[in-house]
Amino acid sequence: MRALSLVRSFPVVSIALAFALLGTACRPRETPVVAARTTQTLLLGNGAEPGDLDPQLATAFTEFNIIIALGEGLTAIDEATGEPVPAAAASWDVSADGLRYTFYLRPEGRWSNGEPVTAADFVFSYERILRPTLASEYAYMLFPIRGAEAFNTGKSTDFGTVGVSAPDSRTLIIELAAPTPYLLAVAAHQAWFPVHPPTILKFGRMDQRGTAWTRPENYIGNGPYRLAVWAPNDRIEVTRQTSHYSDPATGPKRVIFFPTDNIPADEAAYRAGQRHATYDLLPDRIAGYRAAKPSPLRVDPLLETFYLRFNVTRPPLADVRVRRALALAIDRETIAASVLQGSRVAAFHHTPSGTGGYQCVARQPHDPAAARELLAAAGFPEGKGFPRLELLLNTDAINTTILSAIQAMWKRQLGIEVTLVAQDFRVYLDSMKGLRYDIARARWIGDYNDPNTYLDMFLTGGGNNQTGWSSAAYDALIARAATTTEPTARFEFFQQAERVLLDDAPIAPIFFGARTHLLHPDVANWHPSLLGVRRYQTLSLAAGAAR
């Protein structure tokens, strides 16, 4: 999904301001969390100010946290099981050859303005994200559809060649280029969310980016909540809408997201009764919360990889020996055990172990001696003559601590100097997209539980590749996997592809993730979510509800 990211530092919202946000006459010293039991308002730290709430243009995990309240795809992911469940589509049929999916939309499905959600709305939306002129980074998520890639890359200009049709208002037919075993899971991704055609066209062209349609007064979505407030760098509020097919009596009546990337400040807000959940937690705080009885600490499994991107278009990183030297000099075990206090697992490959039943066998090991030999062979013995590179990051305490450790490892093992450069979140994302960096920190949370979500992102020209790396052999292996239905054979193509990726080293995996945060006991049904996102309408708030 998604580049998981945090950015600026902002002051913690004061208790007095939080009272005003909740709009309730609170007793003296009554915290916002206590007041929320009456107002049914969920208060969440959200890490970063969203760059976009357009589901077809957003790329960050912190944006999807909000968008999932405002819209939904044909399916959704059940947090407890990780399996796709009906959402905008009440049911579906799949042809015997796995190439034709017929989705039956809910007759009670409505946009937030009360209009019915139709199959034609989905057709419009899929044409929009696939139009090359929209330049959506996530357009490739729809490439399983017959003709989608050709249309998106300009090989075809006729959307009629794409395998999407609406024979009537509640029937959507999707025809695939090849059987896609994860299709129902990928259809839950934000890239597959419909947008409201009249609203899109009211504020610009179908394929126009950055229009006013995402402002609160204009936003029309098909999700269980509507956008009520977007106060930049302060809060985003969504309120339960009655036109959604789900029971409006379930779930919080309002959710407030606080874009607080200052992790200690987010924790302080929780301790002051201003948050039901923090977005993150510093590793050195984990032991103390583990010892607390009862403990608000949650360390939930998360399908995530923290890694480094190398810009292969810039020397000396264009040399695979340099990239491999940098990768092999990183002591991942020390980072996981010491820097992260054992809350994460060292990553010697890109795809997290067990993703969709897949286990990568290739490795990028910790081998400082081999790293020094490679660097010397590339013309930089003991680091002599090596240029001073920059390592790009978006600022938060965890990023800085991890990357400072890697910086020291490269200095100690290879004799090279690397400078850490922090940028504002949006600038940082633009720098990676435009390859305006030497080395960049990155995080990827799986969009669905299948190895393909980790491996197809590095295809030549892929919107989330952002390394400049291209390999015909890699592309061919991913293409073979996409047309192979037998699981063992399909996984073997992924094994070969991941070996190419690790050997060519446009990336260096560092650790596999976990969701480490604090959760208030008033929040019930907050199940661990492997993909990190949740449907807020399934939660409930009451005094000590989770105990």
C-alpha angles and dihedrals in degrees: 000000000000167000103267106213147164127195139165132030117240130173118265112264106257122243090243091054091046089054089055092048091053090051095218134127098242127194116245111286092008105142124223090249091056091045089050091069088070099037093039092227120157114211116204136177106226106186102227145029106259115248093204139359094199102116092214095051105034115103107171127091090227089060094049089054087068100033092058088065092051101046146007140204131228088284137020132209117249107227096213097049104022088226127129116257133183116284123150086358114062093198144344144203126221123205119239092253092050093237102106126057119186112197122196111207121219110264088218093052111127140178116236089261090059098255117134119260107237137192088244088061089060092048090052091048095050091050089050097053092043095051107110090220092063088058094204112185088214098051089107089068087077095049093105085074113094111261095003096115093046091052093046094049094047097249086120127030096187113091087194087078090063115096099243124108141158112211089179139359095275103035123081120183120199120188118197133214090224136355109288112196093193096048095114091050095047090049087068091063120108091245087068094050114116121240123211106259099208091050094048091050094044091064101036146312123329090252099040119121127215101020126154095259093100094059113111094248091053105034115118116181138163097226132107093263135047127218108257105163134014107178104172115240090000115064146322116216127196125184131205112262123213096212092070115102093236119092105277089210090068126081130019115315090225137018121200118197116201114203094219113155093166097098098198090048090051090052091047090052089053092050090049091055095253098116136046090200137012121222095227143348131221111251093235089061095057099083093053093051092045089059094051118103111237096019126204090200118122122187101180127179113258130186094232141131125198109205147151125250119213118206099228092189091071126072132270088022089060085075111085090210090062093048092049091047091055091047096048093048093063116101099211095175091060092049092051096043103036110019094039096033093236093299092120137042123237113253119218092168134032105244113071113245114268096016103161088341093304124132118188114222098190118092144200096207131196102258113150094176092055089044091056091048091051093048091049091049088053089057101265108101110188086354094294112158093007111144119240104257129198125233110208122213142156109242125260130125095253094050092048093049094049096045093045087057091051090046089055092047092054091048093049100041102032106021094235131133122226123181122216112227120190122201138182110272097251092044090047092053091047090049091055093046091049094043090239095149142070100219125359135192113234141177128200125194114193116256089209136359100270132094090241091075089063099041110037089060090076097057115127108283093003114163092235097038094089095164102091087237120143130178124176090198091053093047091051093051093050089048090052090050090051092058097041118093101177103095099219094049091044092052091049090060088051090050091054092045094050090050089056090048094051094043094049088043105204081154138033115209113216110178143342116246142244130185104247112183147123121261127192116232091234089076115086131189093027094147122185106268117208091203092042099237130104142191105245093203088070093060128086135201126216138131107291091344095155096051 
